[in-house]
Amino acid sequence: MEVLIVEDDDAMAGALAAGVAAAGHKATRVSRGADALLAHRNFEVILLDLGLPDMDGLDVLRKLRQVTDCPILILTARDDERSVVLGLRSGADDYLVKPVKLVELLARIEAVTRRAARSRGSRQRRVVLGPLEVDLERRLAVLGAEAVPLTATEFDLLALLATHAGSVVTREQILDALWGDAFIASSRSLDVHLTGLRAKLGLPGFIINVRGVGYRVEAGSG
């Protein structure tokens, strides 16, 4: 398992990395929140400290939850009830107070990753939206009886919107999923690919622009 440790204290980070490695996992450590926001896509679980040098860990957590459902465990010295409640409500899968026993930490990691694996296993592999069928395994979009000639990026964009049909997918989520950086200032690439996808589908009103937020397709489109 690939574990990302977000911890600015060298001694604590070293102890965590050693413990995670001893359990057979691969640990990578970053010390800043900004680094975690850029690196998170490569990991299966994140251990997040709240007292980071460049931004508060709760802000990092909220930003991560905009773009990923990767299991996140807060590991911090903050033991007051308000911090615990804020952490869990902001999207943490678990909250542990330092110092924590290694055996407990590993058990918590295993528990949250098992839940995440069950969730991934239950996800749909084919989405039908009116006349459009999106086959996620074969990476094929069929409109009526005809395959739609999409580029790889156009298909990824369609698949992301289709699997979240009925909900808004933010620009940040799209940029993170397709280009690996949700927090770049702007992206003309997204606009170009979105225009191309809309043109190839030829379904007016299918992809709805939610101004200032992102995009949505309706679950009952067509």
Backbone as numpy.savetxt, mean C-alpha at the origin, in Angstrom:
# Nx Ny Nz CAx CAy CAz Cx Cy Cz
10.86 -13.70 4.89 10.02 -12.50 4.89 10.90 -11.25 4.89
10.54 -10.27 4.11 11.26 -9.00 4.05 10.65 -8.02 5.05
11.47 -7.59 6.03 10.98 -6.72 7.09 11.70 -5.37 7.01
10.93 -4.30 6.99 11.49 -2.95 7.01 11.42 -2.41 8.43
12.57 -2.03 8.97 12.65 -1.45 10.31 12.87 0.04 10.17
11.92 0.83 10.68 12.03 2.29 10.61 12.34 2.77 12.02
13.62 3.01 12.28 14.09 3.27 13.64 15.34 4.13 13.58
15.36 5.25 14.32 16.52 6.14 14.26 17.57 5.82 15.32
17.24 5.02 16.31 18.20 4.65 17.34 19.03 3.47 16.86
20.34 3.67 16.73 21.20 2.63 16.15 21.20 1.34 16.97
21.27 1.46 18.29 21.30 0.27 19.14 20.00 -0.52 19.03
18.88 0.19 19.09 17.58 -0.48 18.99 17.42 -1.13 17.61
17.79 -0.39 16.56 17.68 -0.93 15.21 18.53 -2.17 15.05
19.74 -2.16 15.61 20.62 -3.32 15.51 20.05 -4.53 16.21
19.47 -4.32 17.38 18.88 -5.42 18.13 17.67 -5.99 17.39
16.85 -5.12 16.84 15.68 -5.59 16.09 16.10 -6.37 14.85
17.07 -5.83 14.13 17.53 -6.50 12.91 18.11 -7.88 13.23
18.88 -7.95 14.30 19.47 -9.23 14.69 18.39 -10.24 15.07
17.39 -9.80 15.82 16.31 -10.68 16.22 15.49 -11.18 15.06
15.18 -10.27 14.14 14.41 -10.63 12.94 15.20 -11.61 12.08
16.50 -11.35 11.92 17.34 -12.23 11.12 17.47 -13.62 11.75
17.56 -13.66 13.08 17.67 -14.94 13.78 16.44 -15.82 13.57
15.32 -15.18 13.31 14.08 -15.92 13.07 13.93 -16.33 11.60
14.95 -16.02 10.80 14.93 -16.44 9.40 14.40 -15.42 8.43
14.19 -14.20 8.90 13.68 -13.14 8.03 14.82 -12.23 7.60
14.57 -11.44 6.57 15.56 -10.47 6.10 15.15 -9.08 6.55
16.03 -8.40 7.25 15.72 -7.09 7.81 16.49 -5.99 7.09
15.80 -4.89 6.81 16.42 -3.69 6.26 16.03 -2.53 7.14
17.00 -1.67 7.47 16.72 -0.57 8.38 16.86 0.77 7.67
15.90 1.66 7.92 16.02 3.06 7.54 15.76 3.88 8.80
16.30 5.09 8.83 16.19 5.88 10.05 15.27 7.08 9.92
14.77 7.35 8.70 13.92 8.52 8.50 12.58 8.11 7.91
11.56 8.88 8.23 10.24 8.61 7.69 10.19 8.73 6.19
10.89 9.73 5.64 10.89 9.92 4.19 11.44 8.70 3.47
12.46 8.06 4.05 13.03 6.86 3.44 12.04 5.70 3.48
11.27 5.61 4.55 10.25 4.56 4.65 9.18 4.74 3.58
8.80 5.98 3.30 7.76 6.24 2.31 8.21 5.84 0.91
9.51 5.93 0.65 10.03 5.55 -0.66 10.31 4.05 -0.76
10.66 3.42 0.36 11.14 2.03 0.32 10.06 0.99 0.59
8.90 1.38 1.07 7.94 0.43 1.64 7.48 -0.64 0.68
7.47 -0.38 -0.61 6.89 -1.33 -1.57 7.67 -2.64 -1.66
8.89 -2.65 -1.17 9.73 -3.84 -1.27 9.60 -4.78 -0.07
8.68 -4.50 0.84 8.65 -5.24 2.10 7.28 -5.84 2.39
7.30 -6.90 3.21 6.07 -7.61 3.57 5.52 -7.19 4.92
6.34 -6.57 5.74 5.89 -6.06 7.03 6.80 -4.90 7.42
6.23 -3.92 8.15 6.99 -2.74 8.55 6.92 -2.58 10.06
8.09 -2.39 10.69 8.17 -2.05 12.11 8.46 -0.55 12.19
7.56 0.22 12.77 7.64 1.67 12.69 7.76 2.31 14.06
8.87 3.04 14.26 9.03 3.85 15.46 8.27 5.16 15.26
7.81 5.78 16.32 7.07 7.04 16.18 7.98 8.26 16.33
9.09 8.13 17.03 9.96 9.27 17.26 11.07 9.34 16.23
10.74 9.78 15.03 11.71 9.85 13.94 12.25 11.27 13.79
13.45 11.44 13.24 14.07 12.76 13.21 13.47 13.74 12.22
12.83 13.25 11.15 12.36 14.17 10.11 10.85 14.40 10.14
10.08 13.47 10.71 8.63 13.66 10.81 8.10 12.70 11.87
6.93 13.01 12.37 6.33 12.14 13.39 5.91 10.82 12.76
6.13 9.75 13.50 5.80 8.43 12.98 4.34 8.26 12.64
3.45 8.96 13.35 2.02 8.86 13.02 1.73 9.47 11.66
2.46 10.53 11.30 2.30 11.10 9.96 2.80 10.13 8.90
3.90 9.45 9.19 4.41 8.43 8.27 3.38 7.32 8.10
2.79 6.89 9.20 1.77 5.84 9.17 0.59 6.25 8.30
0.10 7.46 8.49 -1.05 7.93 7.71 -0.73 7.98 6.22
0.46 8.44 5.88 0.86 8.50 4.47 1.00 7.09 3.88
1.56 6.18 4.65 1.68 4.81 4.17 0.31 4.20 3.93
-0.63 4.48 4.81 -1.96 3.90 4.67 -2.74 4.47 3.49
-2.26 5.57 2.93 -2.87 6.09 1.70 -2.55 5.20 0.51
-1.46 4.45 0.62 -0.95 3.76 -0.58 -0.70 2.26 -0.40
-0.75 1.73 0.82 -0.41 0.32 0.98 -1.22 -0.32 2.10
-1.49 -1.62 1.94 -2.12 -2.39 3.01 -1.11 -3.33 3.67
0.18 -3.08 3.44 1.24 -3.86 4.08 1.07 -3.80 5.60
1.21 -4.93 6.30 1.10 -4.91 7.76 2.12 -3.97 8.40
1.67 -3.12 9.31 2.53 -2.16 9.98 2.36 -2.32 11.48
3.48 -2.56 12.17 3.47 -2.65 13.63 4.22 -1.44 14.18
3.55 -0.68 15.02 4.22 0.42 15.72 5.03 -0.15 16.87
6.27 0.28 16.96 7.17 -0.16 18.03 7.79 1.10 18.62
7.32 1.53 19.79 7.64 2.86 20.29 7.72 2.88 21.82
8.30 3.96 22.32 8.34 4.16 23.78 7.09 4.87 24.27
6.27 5.38 23.38 5.05 6.09 23.78 4.02 5.09 24.28
3.74 5.14 25.57 2.83 4.15 26.15 1.53 4.76 26.67
1.30 6.07 26.38 0.06 6.69 26.85 -1.11 6.23 25.99
-2.28 6.22 26.58 -3.47 5.69 25.91 -3.79 6.45 24.62
-3.59 7.77 24.63 -3.90 8.58 23.45 -3.05 8.14 22.25
-1.76 7.91 22.47 -0.88 7.49 21.37 -1.29 6.12 20.84
-1.64 5.22 21.75 -2.06 3.88 21.32 -3.32 3.97 20.46
-4.30 4.72 20.93 -5.55 4.87 20.19 -5.31 5.52 18.83
-4.50 6.60 18.81 -4.20 7.29 17.55 -3.49 6.36 16.57
-2.55 5.58 17.09 -1.81 4.67 16.23 -2.70 3.63 15.58
-3.56 3.01 16.37 -4.44 1.98 15.83 -5.50 2.56 14.91
-6.03 3.73 15.26 -7.04 4.37 14.41 -6.44 4.90 13.11
-5.15 5.17 13.13 -4.48 5.68 11.93 -4.07 4.56 10.98
-4.30 3.31 11.39 -4.07 2.21 10.47 -3.03 1.20 10.86
-2.44 1.31 12.05 -1.47 0.31 12.49 -2.18 -1.03 12.73
-1.51 -2.12 12.41 -2.06 -3.45 12.65 -1.82 -3.90 14.08
-0.81 -3.32 14.72 -0.52 -3.66 16.11 0.31 -2.54 16.71
0.36 -2.50 18.05 1.06 -1.42 18.75 1.80 -2.05 19.91
3.14 -1.96 19.88 3.96 -2.54 20.93 4.80 -1.45 21.58
4.93 -1.52 22.89 5.68 -0.53 23.65 7.06 -1.08 24.01
8.09 -0.29 23.73 9.45 -0.68 24.09 9.64 -0.62 25.60
10.48 -1.47 26.16 11.14 -2.59 25.47 10.17 -3.76 25.29
10.32 -4.48 24.20 9.43 -5.60 23.93 10.26 -6.87 23.83
9.74 -7.96 24.35 10.44 -9.24 24.26 10.44 -9.72 22.81
11.58 -10.24 22.39 11.72 -10.67 21.00 10.70 -11.73 20.63
10.44 -12.67 21.53 9.49 -13.74 21.21 8.10 -13.16 20.98
7.72 -12.13 21.73 6.42 -11.50 21.53 6.38 -10.75 20.21
7.46 -10.02 19.90 7.51 -9.28 18.64 7.36 -10.22 17.45
8.09 -11.32 17.46 8.01 -12.27 16.36 6.63 -12.89 16.24
6.00 -13.16 17.38 4.64 -13.71 17.36 3.66 -12.71 16.76
3.82 -11.44 17.12 2.93 -10.40 16.57 3.14 -10.26 15.06
4.40 -10.31 14.63 4.69 -10.22 13.19 4.02 -11.37 12.45
4.15 -12.57 12.98 3.54 -13.74 12.33 2.02 -13.61 12.28
1.44 -13.07 13.33 -0.02 -12.94 13.37 -0.53 -11.96 12.32
0.10 -10.79 12.21 -0.40 -9.80 11.25 -0.13 -10.22 9.82
0.98 -10.91 9.58 1.25 -11.36 8.21 0.32 -12.50 7.80
-0.08 -13.35 8.75 -1.06 -14.40 8.43 -2.39 -13.78 8.03
-2.81 -12.74 8.77 -4.07 -12.07 8.42 -3.98 -11.45 7.04
-2.85 -10.82 6.74 -2.68 -10.18 5.44 -2.69 -11.22 4.32
-2.06 -12.37 4.56 -2.01 -13.43 3.54 -3.40 -13.97 3.26
-4.21 -14.13 4.30 -5.58 -14.61 4.10 -6.39 -13.60 3.29
-6.16 -12.34 3.56 -6.88 -11.29 2.83 -6.49 -11.30 1.36
-5.18 -11.43 1.08 -4.72 -11.45 -0.32 -5.26 -12.67 -1.04
-5.32 -13.80 -0.34 -5.77 -15.02 -0.98 -7.24 -14.99 -1.38
-7.99 -14.13 -0.72 -9.42 -14.07 -1.01 -9.77 -13.04 -2.09
-8.78 -12.36 -2.62 -9.07 -11.32 -3.59 -9.51 -11.89 -4.94
-10.36 -11.18 -5.61 -10.90 -11.63 -6.88 -9.84 -11.58 -7.96
-9.95 -12.48 -8.95 -9.00 -12.52 -10.06 -9.64 -12.07 -11.36
-10.92 -11.79 -11.33 -11.61 -11.33 -12.54 -12.67 -10.32 -12.12
-12.71 -9.21 -12.82 -13.67 -8.16 -12.49 -14.53 -7.89 -13.72
-15.84 -7.89 -13.54 -16.76 -7.59 -14.63 -17.51 -6.31 -14.29
-17.40 -5.33 -15.17 -18.07 -4.05 -15.00 -18.87 -3.76 -16.26
-20.14 -4.13 -16.24 -20.97 -3.95 -17.43 -20.40 -4.74 -18.59
-20.12 -4.09 -19.73 -19.61 -4.80 -20.90 -18.12 -5.10 -20.83
-17.45 -4.62 -19.79 -16.00 -4.77 -19.68 -15.63 -5.87 -18.69
-14.76 -6.78 -19.13 -14.24 -7.82 -18.25 -12.73 -7.63 -18.12
-12.24 -7.60 -16.88 -10.81 -7.43 -16.63 -10.31 -8.73 -15.99
-9.50 -9.48 -16.74 -8.92 -10.73 -16.25 -7.55 -10.40 -15.66
-7.45 -10.43 -14.33 -6.23 -9.99 -13.66 -5.09 -10.99 -13.80
-5.40 -12.27 -13.93 -4.35 -13.27 -14.07 -3.77 -13.28 -15.47
-4.62 -13.19 -16.47 -4.16 -13.21 -17.86 -3.78 -11.82 -18.37
-4.01 -10.81 -17.51 -3.72 -9.41 -17.87 -4.37 -9.06 -19.20
-5.68 -9.27 -19.22 -6.45 -9.07 -20.44 -7.72 -8.31 -20.14
-8.00 -7.30 -20.96 -9.26 -6.56 -20.84 -10.09 -6.83 -22.09
-11.33 -7.25 -21.88 -12.21 -7.59 -23.00 -13.45 -6.71 -22.92
-13.74 -6.04 -24.00 -14.91 -5.17 -24.08 -15.85 -5.76 -25.11
-17.03 -6.21 -24.65 -17.90 -6.96 -25.54 -17.24 -8.30 -25.81
-16.89 -8.55 -27.07 -16.18 -9.79 -27.42 -14.77 -9.50 -27.90
-14.33 -8.24 -27.79 -13.04 -7.84 -28.34 -12.04 -7.51 -27.25
-10.81 -8.01 -27.42 -9.74 -7.66 -26.49 -9.32 -6.20 -26.74
-9.10 -5.47 -25.66 -8.68 -4.07 -25.76 -7.14 -4.04 -25.74
-6.51 -3.45 -26.76 -5.04 -3.45 -26.86 -4.38 -2.44 -25.93
-4.24 -2.79 -24.67 -3.68 -1.89 -23.68 -2.18 -2.12 -23.51
-1.47 -1.05 -23.20 -0.08 -1.19 -22.79 -0.04 -1.77 -21.37
1.14 -2.18 -20.93 1.26 -2.75 -19.59 0.82 -1.74 -18.53
1.23 -0.49 -18.69 0.87 0.52 -17.69 -0.61 0.84 -17.74
-1.18 0.90 -18.93 -2.62 1.14 -19.05 -3.41 0.01 -18.39
-2.96 -1.24 -18.57 -3.66 -2.34 -17.91 -3.54 -2.24 -16.40
-2.35 -1.94 -15.91 -2.17 -1.81 -14.47 -3.08 -0.73 -13.89
-3.23 0.36 -14.62 -4.10 1.45 -14.19 -5.56 0.98 -14.17
-5.98 0.31 -15.22 -7.34 -0.20 -15.28 -7.60 -1.22 -14.17
-6.65 -2.13 -13.95 -6.82 -3.16 -12.92 -6.96 -2.53 -11.54
-6.17 -1.50 -11.27 -6.25 -0.83 -9.97 -7.61 -0.19 -9.76
-8.10 0.51 -10.78 -9.41 1.15 -10.67 -10.53 0.12 -10.60
-10.41 -0.95 -11.40 -11.48 -1.95 -11.46 -11.60 -2.73 -10.15
-10.48 -3.07 -9.53 -10.54 -3.83 -8.28 -11.02 -2.98 -7.11
-11.06 -1.67 -7.31 -11.60 -0.77 -6.29 -12.89 -0.11 -6.79
-13.59 -0.78 -7.67 -14.80 -0.21 -8.26 -15.78 0.24 -7.19
-16.32 1.43 -7.36 -17.23 2.00 -6.39 -16.55 2.88 -5.37
-15.21 2.82 -5.31 -14.44 3.63 -4.37 -13.48 4.54 -5.13
-13.11 5.63 -4.49 -12.15 6.54 -5.10 -10.74 5.99 -4.89
-9.96 5.97 -5.97 -8.54 5.64 -5.89 -7.79 6.96 -6.03
-7.01 7.32 -5.04 -6.35 8.62 -5.06 -5.19 8.62 -6.06
-4.80 9.83 -6.46 -3.63 9.96 -7.33 -2.40 9.38 -6.64
-2.31 9.57 -5.32 -1.17 9.04 -4.59 -1.10 7.51 -4.67
-2.26 6.86 -4.53 -2.29 5.40 -4.63 -1.85 4.94 -6.02
-2.32 5.63 -7.04 -1.97 5.26 -8.41 -0.48 5.46 -8.67
0.04 6.62 -8.28 1.45 6.90 -8.50 2.33 5.89 -7.77
1.92 5.50 -6.57 2.70 4.54 -5.79 2.66 3.16 -6.43
1.49 2.73 -6.85 1.33 1.39 -7.42 2.03 1.26 -8.77
1.97 2.30 -9.61 2.48 2.20 -10.96 3.91 2.69 -11.12
4.29 3.69 -10.32 5.63 4.26 -10.49 6.49 4.17 -9.23
5.93 3.71 -8.12 6.72 3.49 -6.94 7.01 4.71 -6.10
6.33 5.83 -6.38 6.56 7.04 -5.59 5.26 7.83 -5.52
4.58 7.73 -4.39 3.29 8.39 -4.24 3.42 9.87 -3.94
4.61 10.33 -3.64 4.74 11.67 -3.09 5.54 12.61 -3.96
5.71 12.27 -5.25 6.28 13.22 -6.18 5.25 14.32 -6.41
5.73 15.50 -6.75 4.85 16.67 -6.80 3.76 16.52 -7.84
4.08 15.97 -8.99 3.08 15.81 -10.03 3.55 14.73 -10.99
2.66 14.28 -11.83 3.06 13.25 -12.79 2.26 13.40 -14.07
2.93 13.90 -15.10 2.30 13.96 -16.40 2.06 12.57 -16.95
2.92 11.61 -16.51 2.77 10.24 -17.02 1.39 9.68 -16.70
0.91 9.93 -15.49 -0.41 9.44 -15.12 -1.48 10.03 -16.03
-1.41 11.31 -16.27 -2.41 11.96 -17.12 -2.39 11.39 -18.53
-1.19 11.16 -19.07 -1.06 10.62 -20.42 -1.64 9.21 -20.50
-1.29 8.36 -19.54 -1.80 6.98 -19.56 -3.30 6.93 -19.32
-3.79 7.82 -18.48 -5.23 7.86 -18.23 -5.98 8.27 -19.50
-5.45 9.25 -20.21 -6.07 9.69 -21.46 -6.07 8.54 -22.47
-4.95 7.82 -22.56 -4.87 6.69 -23.49 -5.85 5.58 -23.13
-5.97 5.28 -21.85 -6.89 4.24 -21.40 -8.33 4.61 -21.73
-8.70 5.84 -21.44 -10.07 6.29 -21.72 -10.38 6.19 -23.22
-9.41 6.59 -24.05 -9.63 6.55 -25.50 -9.80 5.13 -26.00
-9.00 4.20 -25.50 -9.07 2.82 -25.97 -10.34 2.12 -25.49
-10.80 2.45 -24.29 -12.03 1.84 -23.79 -13.26 2.41 -24.51
-13.22 3.69 -24.80 -14.34 4.31 -25.49 -15.64 4.24 -24.72
-15.56 4.35 -23.39 -16.74 4.29 -22.54 -16.92 5.63 -21.83
-17.69 6.53 -22.40 -17.87 7.86 -21.79 -18.40 7.74 -20.36
-17.79 8.46 -19.44 -18.25 8.45 -18.06 -17.83 7.24 -17.26
-17.02 6.34 -17.86 -16.62 5.12 -17.14 -15.63 5.45 -16.02
-14.61 6.22 -16.34 -13.63 6.63 -15.34 -13.98 8.06 -14.91
-14.43 8.19 -13.68 -14.91 9.48 -13.18 -13.79 10.21 -12.45
-13.60 11.46 -12.80 -12.61 12.29 -12.12 -13.23 12.89 -10.86
-12.66 12.55 -9.70 -13.11 13.13 -8.44 -12.14 14.28 -8.14
-12.58 15.48 -8.43 -11.68 16.63 -8.46 -10.87 16.78 -7.16
-9.57 16.91 -7.35 -8.68 17.14 -6.23 -8.36 15.90 -5.41
-8.93 14.75 -5.79 -8.70 13.54 -5.01 -8.12 12.42 -5.88
-8.90 11.98 -6.87 -8.45 10.88 -7.69 -9.51 10.47 -8.70
-9.72 9.14 -8.84 -10.60 8.63 -9.89 -11.41 7.46 -9.36
-12.56 7.23 -10.01 -13.45 6.16 -9.57 -14.17 5.58 -10.77
-14.34 4.26 -10.77 -15.28 3.63 -11.69 -16.40 3.05 -10.85
-17.60 3.07 -11.39 -18.73 2.57 -10.63 -18.82 1.04 -10.73
-19.20 0.42 -9.63 -19.29 -1.04 -9.58 -20.29 -1.57 -10.60
-21.31 -0.79 -10.90 -22.33 -1.24 -11.84 -22.20 -0.60 -13.20
-21.00 -0.20 -13.59 -20.82 0.51 -14.85 -21.35 -0.28 -16.01
-21.99 0.42 -16.90 -22.52 -0.21 -18.10 -23.92 -0.76 -17.86
